[in-house]
Amino acid sequence: MAELGRRGAATEPKAQPQNGAARQPGEALPSLPMVLCWVAVYYFASSMGSIGNKIVVHDMQLSPALLTLVQSVVSLALDAAAILALSPAATAGPGQRDAFLVTGKTVACGRAVSMVEDGAGLLSTVKSLVPVAMCVLLGRLTTFMSYQTASVSLAHAAKSLEPVINVVISASVFWEFQPLLVNLSLIPVVSGVFMASFGEASYTHYGFFLATLSAAFRVLEKIIIKRVMAGRAMGFFQLHFLVGLVSTAAVVSLSALSVLVSGGDAFVEGPLVSFEDAAAMAMPVLACACIVHVSSLTCYVVLTMMSHLSFTITNTMKRLSTMAASIAFFGSSATAFNVAGMLLAVTGVLGYNMARAKTRQRAGAAGDSAGDKAAAERQHPDELGLRHEDLSDTDAERAALDETFEGDLARTLSSA
């Protein structure tokens, strides 16, 4: 009977994270030209977004606070428009999926009252997303502040320290320690960042610190979202909208406080501009905000088309493309030694993720062995005095996929 139960369980389709590694049976894989097209748009939008942000805060001297406010409001408006546009066909029937679901569950992508899952209250859902939203907000703000004093390429090199920060926070706060292989993979990351920073013309302690602080907020965002999304099913635009809503409310409150304290001078770093100059600045700032939103959207689309490892490689190459584009655009005076350090740091990030993936595979294999042992014990239920339900041998693997997907999902919430 236990053997029959195991066979029956194996034939049932299981809800999986919505990425390339866990597609539903019978679902067609995206064509290679389509994937390459989306990746190209993702790379272009990410590079142009970073370059545009640098121009706005450094050359136009718009304050990081005001740029953060504008991008939050624009993103919120675009998300609301997308939700309203998708709402008529939001509730998928049996066997169908919404293209923008965070998990494999079917959830309406409708208006505010239906933007939560399993009958949870809207207020409680928003409260649970406050820590995520604050990490997104502070990460974006510190990135813009770093662009005021450091080059885009140096800022992205410093943000490559995310794996190091992740290991430190996990060990010091959550008492979660990584295997030796993962820790060794951090050596090229640290070495590469040191090489990228040594003698770089735009290097300042302040700019480097802010870029590193931005990386820390991104790490916290990933850690928190894994816990917030546990057991939830929420559409991409729903999650993006609610996080943007909380972020916008926070930055509006901080902006109002700034106006009361400084009279609004904190919004413009340089001399106060005329109305004509402000109008001329509006279009580039709005265009930059739209490009950043497109970068976030295409990041999620690419995530749904690939396995975790493929997405990790793609995202690593995206950082390289952003560095290369910024050096070419701004004519950076980075030396060959600095460029080699950037390449080493980003390659080290890829090695770190591959080491993590290998660790997860080992954990999944150990979970499968434990499942086989438990199934063997269930062949004699009378000895235990209990009747056990059959458990899937892939529970450990599916849990690892869930955690991985939610970690990747955090990348889509902010693309600064």
Contacts in CASP RR format, 6 or more apart in sequence:
PFRMAT RR
TARGET T0000
AUTHOR 0000-0000-0000
METHOD contacts of the structure
MODEL  1
MAELGRRGAATEPKAQPQNGAARQPGEALPSLPMVLCWVAVYYFASSMGS
IGNKIVVHDMQLSPALLTLVQSVVSLALDAAAILALSPAATAGPGQRDAF
LVTGKTVACGRAVSMVEDGAGLLSTVKSLVPVAMCVLLGRLTTFMSYQTA
SVSLAHAAKSLEPVINVVISASVFWEFQPLLVNLSLIPVVSGVFMASFGE
ASYTHYGFFLATLSAAFRVLEKIIIKRVMAGRAMGFFQLHFLVGLVSTAA
VVSLSALSVLVSGGDAFVEGPLVSFEDAAAMAMPVLACACIVHVSSLTCY
VVLTMMSHLSFTITNTMKRLSTMAASIAFFGSSATAFNVAGMLLAVTGVL
GYNMARAKTRQRAGAAGDSAGDKAAAERQHPDELGLRHEDLSDTDAERAA
LDETFEGDLARTLSSA
2 375 0 8 1.000
2 378 0 8 1.000
2 379 0 8 1.000
2 390 0 8 1.000
3 379 0 8 1.000
5 390 0 8 1.000
6 375 0 8 1.000
6 390 0 8 1.000
6 393 0 8 1.000
8 390 0 8 1.000
9 390 0 8 1.000
9 391 0 8 1.000
9 392 0 8 1.000
13 24 0 8 1.000
13 25 0 8 1.000
14 392 0 8 1.000
14 394 0 8 1.000
14 398 0 8 1.000
15 103 0 8 1.000
15 104 0 8 1.000
15 105 0 8 1.000
16 22 0 8 1.000
16 23 0 8 1.000
16 24 0 8 1.000
16 104 0 8 1.000
16 398 0 8 1.000
16 401 0 8 1.000
17 103 0 8 1.000
17 104 0 8 1.000
17 401 0 8 1.000
17 402 0 8 1.000
17 404 0 8 1.000
17 405 0 8 1.000
17 406 0 8 1.000
18 97 0 8 1.000
18 101 0 8 1.000
18 102 0 8 1.000
18 103 0 8 1.000
18 104 0 8 1.000
18 304 0 8 1.000
18 405 0 8 1.000
19 303 0 8 1.000
19 304 0 8 1.000
19 305 0 8 1.000
19 306 0 8 1.000
19 307 0 8 1.000
19 308 0 8 1.000
19 311 0 8 1.000
19 401 0 8 1.000
19 405 0 8 1.000
19 408 0 8 1.000
20 29 0 8 1.000
20 304 0 8 1.000
20 305 0 8 1.000
20 306 0 8 1.000
20 307 0 8 1.000
20 310 0 8 1.000
21 307 0 8 1.000
21 308 0 8 1.000
21 401 0 8 1.000
22 398 0 8 1.000
22 401 0 8 1.000
23 29 0 8 1.000
24 95 0 8 1.000
24 97 0 8 1.000
30 305 0 8 1.000
34 305 0 8 1.000
35 302 0 8 1.000
35 305 0 8 1.000
35 306 0 8 1.000
38 298 0 8 1.000
38 301 0 8 1.000
38 302 0 8 1.000
38 305 0 8 1.000
39 302 0 8 1.000
39 314 0 8 1.000
41 294 0 8 1.000
41 298 0 8 1.000
42 295 0 8 1.000
42 298 0 8 1.000
42 299 0 8 1.000
42 301 0 8 1.000
42 302 0 8 1.000
42 314 0 8 1.000
42 318 0 8 1.000
43 317 0 8 1.000
43 318 0 8 1.000
43 321 0 8 1.000
43 322 0 8 1.000
45 291 0 8 1.000
45 292 0 8 1.000
45 294 0 8 1.000
45 295 0 8 1.000
45 298 0 8 1.000
45 415 0 8 1.000
46 295 0 8 1.000
46 299 0 8 1.000
46 318 0 8 1.000
46 321 0 8 1.000
46 322 0 8 1.000
46 415 0 8 1.000
47 321 0 8 1.000
47 322 0 8 1.000
47 325 0 8 1.000
47 326 0 8 1.000
48 291 0 8 1.000
48 325 0 8 1.000
49 288 0 8 1.000
49 291 0 8 1.000
49 292 0 8 1.000
49 295 0 8 1.000
49 415 0 8 1.000
50 152 0 8 1.000
50 156 0 8 1.000
50 322 0 8 1.000
50 325 0 8 1.000
50 326 0 8 1.000
50 416 0 8 1.000
51 152 0 8 1.000
51 325 0 8 1.000
51 326 0 8 1.000
51 329 0 8 1.000
51 330 0 8 1.000
52 284 0 8 1.000
52 288 0 8 1.000
52 291 0 8 1.000
53 67 0 8 1.000
53 143 0 8 1.000
53 144 0 8 1.000
53 147 0 8 1.000
53 288 0 8 1.000
53 292 0 8 1.000
53 416 0 8 1.000
54 147 0 8 1.000
54 151 0 8 1.000
54 152 0 8 1.000
54 326 0 8 1.000
54 330 0 8 1.000
55 284 0 8 1.000
55 288 0 8 1.000
56 62 0 8 1.000
56 67 0 8 1.000
56 284 0 8 1.000
56 285 0 8 1.000
56 288 0 8 1.000
57 63 0 8 1.000
57 64 0 8 1.000
57 67 0 8 1.000
57 144 0 8 1.000
57 145 0 8 1.000
57 147 0 8 1.000
57 148 0 8 1.000
57 269 0 8 1.000
58 147 0 8 1.000
58 148 0 8 1.000
60 281 0 8 1.000
60 284 0 8 1.000
60 285 0 8 1.000
61 268 0 8 1.000
61 269 0 8 1.000
61 270 0 8 1.000
62 267 0 8 1.000
62 268 0 8 1.000
62 269 0 8 1.000
62 281 0 8 1.000
62 285 0 8 1.000
63 266 0 8 1.000
63 267 0 8 1.000
63 268 0 8 1.000
63 269 0 8 1.000
64 141 0 8 1.000
64 144 0 8 1.000
64 145 0 8 1.000
64 147 0 8 1.000
64 148 0 8 1.000
65 141 0 8 1.000
65 251 0 8 1.000
65 254 0 8 1.000
65 255 0 8 1.000
65 258 0 8 1.000
65 266 0 8 1.000
65 267 0 8 1.000
66 255 0 8 1.000
66 267 0 8 1.000
66 268 0 8 1.000
67 144 0 8 1.000
67 285 0 8 1.000
67 288 0 8 1.000
68 137 0 8 1.000
68 140 0 8 1.000
68 141 0 8 1.000
68 144 0 8 1.000
68 251 0 8 1.000
69 248 0 8 1.000
69 251 0 8 1.000
69 252 0 8 1.000
69 255 0 8 1.000
70 285 0 8 1.000
70 286 0 8 1.000
70 289 0 8 1.000
71 140 0 8 1.000
71 288 0 8 1.000
71 289 0 8 1.000
71 292 0 8 1.000
71 293 0 8 1.000
72 137 0 8 1.000
72 244 0 8 1.000
72 247 0 8 1.000
72 248 0 8 1.000
72 251 0 8 1.000
73 248 0 8 1.000
74 286 0 8 1.000
74 289 0 8 1.000
74 290 0 8 1.000
74 293 0 8 1.000
75 240 0 8 1.000
75 244 0 8 1.000
75 289 0 8 1.000
75 292 0 8 1.000
75 293 0 8 1.000
75 296 0 8 1.000
76 241 0 8 1.000
76 244 0 8 1.000
76 245 0 8 1.000
76 248 0 8 1.000
78 290 0 8 1.000
78 293 0 8 1.000
79 237 0 8 1.000
79 240 0 8 1.000
79 241 0 8 1.000
79 244 0 8 1.000
80 241 0 8 1.000
82 237 0 8 1.000
83 109 0 8 1.000
83 110 0 8 1.000
83 111 0 8 1.000
83 115 0 8 1.000
83 237 0 8 1.000
83 238 0 8 1.000
83 241 0 8 1.000
84 110 0 8 1.000
84 111 0 8 1.000
86 98 0 8 1.000
86 100 0 8 1.000
86 109 0 8 1.000
86 110 0 8 1.000
86 237 0 8 1.000
87 108 0 8 1.000
87 109 0 8 1.000
87 110 0 8 1.000
87 111 0 8 1.000
90 98 0 8 1.000
90 108 0 8 1.000
90 109 0 8 1.000
90 110 0 8 1.000
91 106 0 8 1.000
91 108 0 8 1.000
92 98 0 8 1.000
92 106 0 8 1.000
93 106 0 8 1.000
96 106 0 8 1.000
97 104 0 8 1.000
97 106 0 8 1.000
98 106 0 8 1.000
98 107 0 8 1.000
98 109 0 8 1.000
98 235 0 8 1.000
99 304 0 8 1.000
100 109 0 8 1.000
100 235 0 8 1.000
100 236 0 8 1.000
100 237 0 8 1.000
100 300 0 8 1.000
101 107 0 8 1.000
101 109 0 8 1.000
101 233 0 8 1.000
101 234 0 8 1.000
101 235 0 8 1.000
101 236 0 8 1.000
102 229 0 8 1.000
102 232 0 8 1.000
102 233 0 8 1.000
102 234 0 8 1.000
102 235 0 8 1.000
102 236 0 8 1.000
102 239 0 8 1.000
102 406 0 8 1.000
102 409 0 8 1.000
103 229 0 8 1.000
103 231 0 8 1.000
103 232 0 8 1.000
103 233 0 8 1.000
103 234 0 8 1.000
103 402 0 8 1.000
103 405 0 8 1.000
104 233 0 8 1.000
105 117 0 8 1.000
105 233 0 8 1.000
106 233 0 8 1.000
107 117 0 8 1.000
107 233 0 8 1.000
107 234 0 8 1.000
107 235 0 8 1.000
107 238 0 8 1.000
108 114 0 8 1.000
109 235 0 8 1.000
109 237 0 8 1.000
109 238 0 8 1.000
110 238 0 8 1.000
112 122 0 8 1.000
113 122 0 8 1.000
115 122 0 8 1.000
115 125 0 8 1.000
115 234 0 8 1.000
115 238 0 8 1.000
115 241 0 8 1.000
115 242 0 8 1.000
116 122 0 8 1.000
116 124 0 8 1.000
116 125 0 8 1.000
116 234 0 8 1.000
117 125 0 8 1.000
117 232 0 8 1.000
117 233 0 8 1.000
117 234 0 8 1.000
118 232 0 8 1.000
118 233 0 8 1.000
120 232 0 8 1.000
125 242 0 8 1.000
126 242 0 8 1.000
126 245 0 8 1.000
126 246 0 8 1.000
128 228 0 8 1.000
129 228 0 8 1.000
129 239 0 8 1.000
129 242 0 8 1.000
129 243 0 8 1.000
129 246 0 8 1.000
130 246 0 8 1.000
131 220 0 8 1.000
131 224 0 8 1.000
131 228 0 8 1.000
132 221 0 8 1.000
132 224 0 8 1.000
132 225 0 8 1.000
132 228 0 8 1.000
132 243 0 8 1.000
132 410 0 8 1.000
132 413 0 8 1.000
133 242 0 8 1.000
133 243 0 8 1.000
133 244 0 8 1.000
133 245 0 8 1.000
133 246 0 8 1.000
133 247 0 8 1.000
133 250 0 8 1.000
134 246 0 8 1.000
134 247 0 8 1.000
134 250 0 8 1.000
135 217 0 8 1.000
135 218 0 8 1.000
135 220 0 8 1.000
135 221 0 8 1.000
135 224 0 8 1.000
136 217 0 8 1.000
136 221 0 8 1.000
136 243 0 8 1.000
136 244 0 8 1.000
136 247 0 8 1.000
136 413 0 8 1.000
136 414 0 8 1.000
137 247 0 8 1.000
137 250 0 8 1.000
137 251 0 8 1.000
138 217 0 8 1.000
139 213 0 8 1.000
139 214 0 8 1.000
139 217 0 8 1.000
139 218 0 8 1.000
139 221 0 8 1.000
139 414 0 8 1.000
139 416 0 8 1.000
140 214 0 8 1.000
140 414 0 8 1.000
140 416 0 8 1.000
142 210 0 8 1.000
142 211 0 8 1.000
142 213 0 8 1.000
142 214 0 8 1.000
142 217 0 8 1.000
143 155 0 8 1.000
143 159 0 8 1.000
143 210 0 8 1.000
143 211 0 8 1.000
143 214 0 8 1.000
143 416 0 8 1.000
144 416 0 8 1.000
145 207 0 8 1.000
145 210 0 8 1.000
146 155 0 8 1.000
146 158 0 8 1.000
146 207 0 8 1.000
146 208 0 8 1.000
146 210 0 8 1.000
146 211 0 8 1.000
146 214 0 8 1.000
147 155 0 8 1.000
148 207 0 8 1.000
148 269 0 8 1.000
149 202 0 8 1.000
149 204 0 8 1.000
149 206 0 8 1.000
149 207 0 8 1.000
149 210 0 8 1.000
150 158 0 8 1.000
150 202 0 8 1.000
150 203 0 8 1.000
150 204 0 8 1.000
150 207 0 8 1.000
150 208 0 8 1.000
150 210 0 8 1.000
150 211 0 8 1.000
151 200 0 8 1.000
151 201 0 8 1.000
151 202 0 8 1.000
151 326 0 8 1.000
151 327 0 8 1.000
151 330 0 8 1.000
151 332 0 8 1.000
151 334 0 8 1.000
152 322 0 8 1.000
152 323 0 8 1.000
152 326 0 8 1.000
152 330 0 8 1.000
153 196 0 8 1.000
153 322 0 8 1.000
153 323 0 8 1.000
153 326 0 8 1.000
153 327 0 8 1.000
153 332 0 8 1.000
153 334 0 8 1.000
153 342 0 8 1.000
154 196 0 8 1.000
154 197 0 8 1.000
154 200 0 8 1.000
154 202 0 8 1.000
154 203 0 8 1.000
154 208 0 8 1.000
154 211 0 8 1.000
154 334 0 8 1.000
155 207 0 8 1.000
155 211 0 8 1.000
155 214 0 8 1.000
156 211 0 8 1.000
156 319 0 8 1.000
156 322 0 8 1.000
156 323 0 8 1.000
156 326 0 8 1.000
156 342 0 8 1.000
157 192 0 8 1.000
157 193 0 8 1.000
157 196 0 8 1.000
157 197 0 8 1.000
157 323 0 8 1.000
157 341 0 8 1.000
157 342 0 8 1.000
157 345 0 8 1.000
157 346 0 8 1.000
158 193 0 8 1.000
158 196 0 8 1.000
158 197 0 8 1.000
158 208 0 8 1.000
158 211 0 8 1.000
158 212 0 8 1.000
158 215 0 8 1.000
159 211 0 8 1.000
159 212 0 8 1.000
159 214 0 8 1.000
159 215 0 8 1.000
159 218 0 8 1.000
159 319 0 8 1.000
160 189 0 8 1.000
160 192 0 8 1.000
160 193 0 8 1.000
160 215 0 8 1.000
160 319 0 8 1.000
160 345 0 8 1.000
160 346 0 8 1.000
160 348 0 8 1.000
160 349 0 8 1.000
161 189 0 8 1.000
161 190 0 8 1.000
161 193 0 8 1.000
161 212 0 8 1.000
161 215 0 8 1.000
161 345 0 8 1.000
162 215 0 8 1.000
162 218 0 8 1.000
162 219 0 8 1.000
162 349 0 8 1.000
163 185 0 8 1.000
163 186 0 8 1.000
163 189 0 8 1.000
163 348 0 8 1.000
163 349 0 8 1.000
163 352 0 8 1.000
163 353 0 8 1.000
164 186 0 8 1.000
164 189 0 8 1.000
164 190 0 8 1.000
165 212 0 8 1.000
165 215 0 8 1.000
165 216 0 8 1.000
165 219 0 8 1.000
166 219 0 8 1.000
166 222 0 8 1.000
166 223 0 8 1.000
167 178 0 8 1.000
167 182 0 8 1.000
167 183 0 8 1.000
167 186 0 8 1.000
169 216 0 8 1.000
169 219 0 8 1.000
169 220 0 8 1.000
169 223 0 8 1.000
170 176 0 8 1.000
170 177 0 8 1.000
170 178 0 8 1.000
170 223 0 8 1.000
171 177 0 8 1.000
171 178 0 8 1.000
174 223 0 8 1.000
178 356 0 8 1.000
178 359 0 8 1.000
179 355 0 8 1.000
179 359 0 8 1.000
181 355 0 8 1.000
181 358 0 8 1.000
181 359 0 8 1.000
182 352 0 8 1.000
182 355 0 8 1.000
182 356 0 8 1.000
182 359 0 8 1.000
184 355 0 8 1.000
185 348 0 8 1.000
185 351 0 8 1.000
185 352 0 8 1.000
185 354 0 8 1.000
185 355 0 8 1.000
186 348 0 8 1.000
186 352 0 8 1.000
188 344 0 8 1.000
188 345 0 8 1.000
188 347 0 8 1.000
188 348 0 8 1.000
188 351 0 8 1.000
189 345 0 8 1.000
189 348 0 8 1.000
189 349 0 8 1.000
189 352 0 8 1.000
191 341 0 8 1.000
191 344 0 8 1.000
191 345 0 8 1.000
192 340 0 8 1.000
192 341 0 8 1.000
192 342 0 8 1.000
192 344 0 8 1.000
192 345 0 8 1.000
192 348 0 8 1.000
193 341 0 8 1.000
193 345 0 8 1.000
194 341 0 8 1.000
195 337 0 8 1.000
195 338 0 8 1.000
195 340 0 8 1.000
195 341 0 8 1.000
195 342 0 8 1.000
195 344 0 8 1.000
195 345 0 8 1.000
196 334 0 8 1.000
196 338 0 8 1.000
196 339 0 8 1.000
196 341 0 8 1.000
196 342 0 8 1.000
196 345 0 8 1.000
197 203 0 8 1.000
197 208 0 8 1.000
197 338 0 8 1.000
198 337 0 8 1.000
198 338 0 8 1.000
199 335 0 8 1.000
199 338 0 8 1.000
200 334 0 8 1.000
200 335 0 8 1.000
200 338 0 8 1.000
201 332 0 8 1.000
201 333 0 8 1.000
201 334 0 8 1.000
202 332 0 8 1.000
214 416 0 8 1.000
218 410 0 8 1.000
218 414 0 8 1.000
221 410 0 8 1.000
221 413 0 8 1.000
221 414 0 8 1.000
222 407 0 8 1.000
222 410 0 8 1.000
222 411 0 8 1.000
225 406 0 8 1.000
225 407 0 8 1.000
225 409 0 8 1.000
225 410 0 8 1.000
225 413 0 8 1.000
226 403 0 8 1.000
226 406 0 8 1.000
226 407 0 8 1.000
226 410 0 8 1.000
229 406 0 8 1.000
229 409 0 8 1.000
230 406 0 8 1.000
236 300 0 8 1.000
236 412 0 8 1.000
239 409 0 8 1.000
239 413 0 8 1.000
240 296 0 8 1.000
240 412 0 8 1.000
240 413 0 8 1.000
243 413 0 8 1.000
255 267 0 8 1.000
258 264 0 8 1.000
258 266 0 8 1.000
258 267 0 8 1.000
265 272 0 8 1.000
273 281 0 8 1.000
292 415 0 8 1.000
292 416 0 8 1.000
295 415 0 8 1.000
296 412 0 8 1.000
296 413 0 8 1.000
296 414 0 8 1.000
296 415 0 8 1.000
297 412 0 8 1.000
299 315 0 8 1.000
299 411 0 8 1.000
299 412 0 8 1.000
299 415 0 8 1.000
300 409 0 8 1.000
300 412 0 8 1.000
302 311 0 8 1.000
302 314 0 8 1.000
303 311 0 8 1.000
303 405 0 8 1.000
303 408 0 8 1.000
303 409 0 8 1.000
303 411 0 8 1.000
303 412 0 8 1.000
306 314 0 8 1.000
308 357 0 8 1.000
308 401 0 8 1.000
308 404 0 8 1.000
308 405 0 8 1.000
308 408 0 8 1.000
309 353 0 8 1.000
309 354 0 8 1.000
309 357 0 8 1.000
311 408 0 8 1.000
312 350 0 8 1.000
312 353 0 8 1.000
312 354 0 8 1.000
312 357 0 8 1.000
312 408 0 8 1.000
313 350 0 8 1.000
315 411 0 8 1.000
316 346 0 8 1.000
316 347 0 8 1.000
316 349 0 8 1.000
316 350 0 8 1.000
316 353 0 8 1.000
319 346 0 8 1.000
319 349 0 8 1.000
320 342 0 8 1.000
320 343 0 8 1.000
320 346 0 8 1.000
323 342 0 8 1.000
323 346 0 8 1.000
326 332 0 8 1.000
327 334 0 8 1.000
327 339 0 8 1.000
334 342 0 8 1.000
360 400 0 8 1.000
360 404 0 8 1.000
363 396 0 8 1.000
363 400 0 8 1.000
364 396 0 8 1.000
364 397 0 8 1.000
364 400 0 8 1.000
366 396 0 8 1.000
367 395 0 8 1.000
367 396 0 8 1.000
367 397 0 8 1.000
368 393 0 8 1.000
368 394 0 8 1.000
368 396 0 8 1.000
368 397 0 8 1.000
370 396 0 8 1.000
371 391 0 8 1.000
371 393 0 8 1.000
371 395 0 8 1.000
372 393 0 8 1.000
374 391 0 8 1.000
375 390 0 8 1.000
375 391 0 8 1.000
375 393 0 8 1.000
377 384 0 8 1.000
378 388 0 8 1.000
378 390 0 8 1.000
381 387 0 8 1.000
381 388 0 8 1.000
392 398 0 8 1.000
END
